Amino acid sequence: MGFLHGKRALIVGLISDRSIAYGIADSLHREGAEIILTCQNEKLKNRVEEMGAKWNALTTIPCDVGNDEQITQLFLELKKYWDSFDILVHSVAYAPSDQLEGDYIDVINREGFRIAHDISSYSLAALAKASYLMMEGRHGSILTLSYLGSERIVPFYNVMGLAKASLEANVRYLAQSLGPKGIRINAISAGPIRTLAATGIKQFTKILAYHEKIAPLRKNVTIEDVGNTAAFLCSDLALGITATTIYVDAGYHAVASMDPDMEI
């Protein structure tokens, strides 16, 4: 029996079997959690349902997190299956492609900034606000996904770095609000992974290669690595952890500079 047996998990943002959300869903299911998925729109529903079949997901509910009415409808639909639930996974981030190319000062604009922060950060608060009454009193756990670009300069990451910094601050303020309700919220800052979303970042292959050479573990992490940490954070084994960003990046975040004898 897994350590998430009896837990109910809503996973928002699954889009492909190469995504971090996929690795998280796999780990939560392995440890016994019952799963419901969302998809961005009806067009993607069949694809997400096919993936969900692997975990016996109860249903897949369309929800564009940039639309408050759809978030409201998501939880109305959810109540048809569960009267309460324990885990909310927020695996959502987006910036227009033109914001992820070129030098930051050249490409940043008001609309790109707005979209990146709305979808990548505000949606976490919107989902938490809509869900906490169903999670209250159940040792609830909310989990989101960040990246080191929130605190350090990553080439071409640009406005997404700002949005991830906002997301991590969002985690801290939500933790203060949700803590008295018995709900924890944390973020995982994952190392670079060759996901569908990552392909939109220019020269991502070079970032992967550099990370592998200078990270203390001398490797890149996988969606399985992130999924295993997520399962722990969402479980009662982590009841003392909230308002925290956990790094799953083979130690890369701790390196100030590369080994001077290393060939790059």
N, C-alpha and C positions, 0 to 999 in steps of 0.2 A: 504494500500500500504506500503510495507516494505521499510526500509531506504537504501536498496541496489537495489531498483527498477531501471532497466535500466543498471545496471552494468553487466559486463561479467567477469567470473572467470575461470581461468585454474587451476585445482587442480592436482598436481603431487604427486604420492605416495600412492594413495588409494589402499589397498590390502584386507581389511576385514571390516565387519560391527562392529568390536570391536576396530577399529583403531581411532586415533585422527583425521585423515583426514576425516573419516566418520562423526564424530561429527561436524567438520568444514563445510563440504559440506551441511549437514542438516541445519545448521544455516544460511549459505549463501543463500540457496534455500528459506528457510522460509522468509527471508528478501527481496526476489525478484530478486536475481542474476540469470543470465543465466549461465549454467555450461557446461564445457567440461572437461573430465577426461583423464588421461593417465594411462597406465598399463606398467609393466616392459617388458612384452613380449606377443607374440600371445597366449601362453598357458594360460595366466591369463585374456585374453580379455573378454571372456564370463562371468567370475565371476564379473569383474568390470562393465561390461555393465548391468548385472542384478541389481547391486546396483544402478547404474546411472539411471535406469528406474524410481526409486522413485523420482528423482529430475528432470525428463524430460531432462536429459543430452543430448546435441546435438549429441555427439559422444564420443568414447573412442579411443585414439591414442596410439599405442605402442611406448615406448621410454625407453631405458636403459640409464640412466643419466651418466653412466660410459663410454659412447661412443659418441664422438663429432658429428659423422656423423648422429647418430640417433637424437641428439638434433636439428641439422639443419633440418632434415626431419620432426621432430615434428612441427616446425614452418611453414614449407612449407605446411603441411597438415592443420594446424590451419587457414592459410589464405584462405582456401577454404570455411571456415565458417564465419570468422570474418576478417575485415580489420584492426581492432584495438581491444584492450581489456583493462580491468581496474585492474584486481586482479590476482596475481600469488601466489599460495600457494605451498610451498616447504615442503613436509612431507616425507623426505627421510633420512634414516640413516642405516648404515650397518657396521659391523665388523665381521670377521670370528669368528665362535663360540669358537675356541680355545683361542681367545683373551679375552673372557669373563668368563674364568674359572681360579681359582687359584690366586696366588699372582702376582701382576703386573710385578715385576722384573723377575719372572720365565717364564711368558707366552709372554711378549712383544717380537716382532721380526720385522724386517724391512718390510716384506711384509704385515703383519697385520696392521702396522702403516700406510703404503702407502694406502691400501685399505680403511681403516676407514676414513682417511682424504679426499681421492678422492671422495668417494661416499657421505659422510656425510657433507662435507664442500665445497670442490671445486665445486660440482654440483650446489650449490646455485649461485655462481658467473657465472658459465657457462650458466645457465638458464636466469639469469638477463641480461647477455651480449647479448644473443640471442633474448630477448624479449623487451628490452627497447624502441626500435624504434616503436613498436606497442602500447606501453603504454604511450608514451610521450604526454604531453599536456592534459591528461585526469584525473588528480588527481590520478594517478596510485598508487597502494599499493602492495608491496611484503611482504609476511609473511613466516617465517620459524619457526621450533620447536626445542627448546633446552631443557636442563634439568640441575638441580642443580649440577650434577656431573661435570659440566664445571668449577666449582669454589671450590668445596669441594670434599673430598674423599668419594666415595660411594663404599662399598665392591663389588668386581667383575666387576665393571663398566669399570675399567682399561682404555684401549686406547680410548674407546668411550668418556671418560671424556675429554681427550685431543682434540678429534675431535670436541666436542661440544664447547670447549673454542675457537677453531679455527673458528667455525661457528659464534659465537657471535662477534668475531673480524671482521669477514667477513661482518657481518651486518653493523658495524660501518663504515668500509671503503667504502662499496657499497653505504651507505647513503650519504657520502660526494660526490661521483661521480654522483649519480642519483638525488640528491636534485635539482641541477640547471635545470634538465629536468622535474621537477615537479613530481617526483616519490619518494614515501616514502618506507622505508623498516624497518621492526621490527621483533623481535623474541618473542615467548611465551615460557617461561620456565615453563612447566607443572609439577605438582606433579606426583608421580608414579601412573600409571593406568594399570589395568590388560589388556593390549593389546597383540596382537599376538607377536609383537616384544619383549615385556617385558618378555615373557616366556623364552627367551634365556638367561636371567640374573639369575645366580645362587642365590638361597634363596630369590627370589623376594617376595614371600609371607611374609617373615619376614620383609622385607623393608616396605611393605604395612601396616602391623600391627603396626610397630614402628611409622610410619608417622602419622597414625590415632590417636595414643595416645598422641603425643606431639605437633602436629600442633595446633595453637591457635583455629581454628574452630573445632578441635577434629573430623575430618573426612578426608576421601580421596576425591579427586576431580574426576569428570567424564568427558567423552568426550563431554558431553553437556556443561559443565562449560567452557571448553576450546573453544568449538565452538562459544559460545556466545561472549566471549572476542575477538575471531578472527573476527567475523562479525563486531564488533565495530571498531577494528583496520583497517579493510579493507574499512571502510565507510568514507564518507566525514565528519562524526562527529569527526574523529581523524586526521584532516588535519594538526594539529600542532605537531603530534607525529611521530618522525622518529629516527633511530639509537638507538633504545631502546629495552631492554629485559624486558618484563612484566611477573611477576610471577603469575601463576594461580595454587597455591599449598596449599590453605587453610592457608596461612601464615607461612608455615614450614620454609621457607628460613630465617625468622627473628629470629628464636629461637636459642639461643646460647647453652642452656642446658635444660634438662628436669626438670620438677617440682620435687624437692627432695622427696615429699610425694607421688608421683605417683607410682603405681605398674606397672612394665613392665613385 
